[in-house]
């Protein structure tokens, strides 16, 4: 949902379309983060869970920094597509 909404967001023509797709992208991102943290926490023993979930959150912040760099050097619609493709990997 996150990737699809961001890709479609590169082709919007109205503010309403933009708002709707950003909302859907946010819902998709929230679901993805919750699933990722749960998967990491459940796959490790109790002593390592805290470190692993901290790593997931830290890598998310690094992703935000990378997104800022992409946004600085590319047009907004190209940045949306780039971020969506990177997120899939």
Secondary structure, 3 states (H helix, E strand, C coil): CHHHHHHHHCCCCCHHHHHHHHHHHHHHHHHHHHHHHHHHHHHCCCCCHHHHHHHHHHHHHHHHHHHHHHHHHCCHHHHHHHHHHHHHC
